[in-house]
C-alpha cells in the first residue's frame, strides 16, 4: 500500500513547491521493493489471466478481438479504481505529502494501481500457503469486476453483430468522423503537470477540415492514453450539438 511518493519523500524530503519535475528528475525511481510498483506489475499480469479465463468461459462464441475488447473494458483504469474504492484502499494508502495535497487518495490512477498491488499480495499469500493463487485472484475478479458488468457485457455482445457496443471511445469517434467525412482527427498533447510521481497529461481532440482546425474536446488523465480516451468520450457526448452548430453556421453563411 506504499505509493512511490511516500518512499521518494522519505529519501529526498518534501518538495517546497509542487511543480513539474525537472527533466533530470523524471527518471529517478525508488529502489525496487520500497514501494508497490513491482506488486502492481505482478497484479496486472495475474488479473489479465484471471479475467481472460472468466471471459473465455462466459463467452465461448466471441472472437479473439471481441474478447480482447471485453477484457479491456473490465480491467480499465476506471473499473480498477472503482474496485479500489469498494475495498477502501484510498484510506489505507501510504502517500507522500505532495500526493496527499493533490487529492491522491481519490485519484483513479492511484486507486487502480493499489488494487492491482492488492491482487498480487493475495496471489502471493495464497501460494505461500500452498493454495491456488490464481483461483484466489479469480474469486476477487469475479466479485468486483466480472459479475457487476456481466449483464451489460451480454447485452453489448448481442448488439450490432457483437461489435458496436464493444468499441472504445477513440474508435467510435474515428468511425463517426469518417462516416460524416468530417476531416482528419488528431490528438494533441497540450500540457503536463505535477511532480514525476504524480504526472497529469492534458490532450485535445482536434478536427482538421478544409484548412481549419477545431477543438472537439479537451481532457486530462494520469497517462496520455487515458487523456485521449477521455477527450474522445467528451467529443462523442458533444457531437450532436457540434454538428448542429456547424449546420446553423453554414445556413447563416448561405
C-alpha angles and dihedrals in degrees: 000000000000113000116210091246090066094054094040093053092044087058102036105022130246115303111251090217124022104228135144108293121259110256090246090057098050095083095048111117136180119252111276112270096024094096135024099263095103089049090051089054092052094042092051092054095046092046090053090055094046094050093042091054092048093050092045089057097041098045107033093160096054121105124241091259093051092049090049092054092047090051092048090055093049097049096038119133090254094054093045090048089051088053089051090053092049090051092048093237095148092070092048098050119115102222136177117243092254092056091043091053090050093056094257095162090067100037112118093219094055093044092048092049091047090052090054090050091051091052089053090051091051090050094049095045093050092048091048088056092052093255132125104276094190092053090053091053091044090056091055093044091051092050100044105026116017105038097047090054100035099100092044090051092050090051092047092051090052093053123091097351093309093304124081102060092048099059119106122240096260091053093047092049092048091051091048092051092048093046091054093041084231098155138259119334118214137173113218125194107227106169148004123199142169132050122303093266094049105036121171123196127203120204134181124211103218132188120208116200131160093345095311130106123212126187108228096184144337127216142162134217146163090266135025090248092054092048091050093050091049092048090051091049092052091046091053091049090053096039099100091049091044092053091046092052091049091052092048091050091051092050091049091052091049 
